């Protein structure tokens, strides 16, 4: 599967997507803050673990375990490594400024195909997000740019999900498209001239898009305790699969954790 965009696509896509959202929201033209928790604040502490198949040849699975801190208030929201400053809402559409840390890099010793490659670092990302809640599917749009200057890349993520609730269980199937700029793809999946060797040709990454689908479930054990499980599959775009560092077209992942709500 090949999905390609021109360099101007992220801004154009974002503008086209936001126009119908704003037009819909201007019918009621409210400026209330995005506040899932109303005027009160909610806290939660817990722990989570994630296992995901790496696209790099011979890398195997990436496993991460970390403590979880969640806060949701009228103006600010924090979940793990993502923080949002809520700007307000226009009708059913909420807007926020977003800061995020993403550990997406690798070391040359992580896999044989990466031996001799220069280290690729994770980074801090800054941008904005919008969420349109409606009876059919919640639509979210996110644009982020690499503020740490490692990749100089940009990403745009569009996702649709629908929530089904039955007793203490909540099921949320979702489907999305994650676009990555050529700078992003080149930094994480490109091969520089000084990194070329037998079996690893020079490669300059191009912008691409991944398809992501999955199912998230939450179990409210008690009024203050919950468990979550997130299963997902990512279909990589051609800008990634064409890289000599990559040996698969898709990868599955699972995340699970526990939260105690205050």
Secondary structure as GFF3:
##gff-version 3
##sequence-region A 1 262
A	DSSP	alpha_helix	9	25	.	.	.	ID=ss1
A	DSSP	beta_strand	42	53	.	.	.	ID=ss2
A	DSSP	beta_strand	61	72	.	.	.	ID=ss3
A	DSSP	beta_strand	76	79	.	.	.	ID=ss4
A	DSSP	beta_strand	82	90	.	.	.	ID=ss5
A	DSSP	beta_strand	93	102	.	.	.	ID=ss6
A	DSSP	three_ten_helix	112	114	.	.	.	ID=ss7
A	DSSP	beta_strand	123	132	.	.	.	ID=ss8
A	DSSP	beta_strand	138	146	.	.	.	ID=ss9
A	DSSP	beta_strand	154	166	.	.	.	ID=ss10
A	DSSP	beta_strand	169	180	.	.	.	ID=ss11
A	DSSP	alpha_helix	182	189	.	.	.	ID=ss12
A	DSSP	three_ten_helix	193	195	.	.	.	ID=ss13
A	DSSP	beta_strand	208	220	.	.	.	ID=ss14
A	DSSP	beta_strand	225	235	.	.	.	ID=ss15
A	DSSP	alpha_helix	238	241	.	.	.	ID=ss16
A	DSSP	beta_strand	250	261	.	.	.	ID=ss17
###
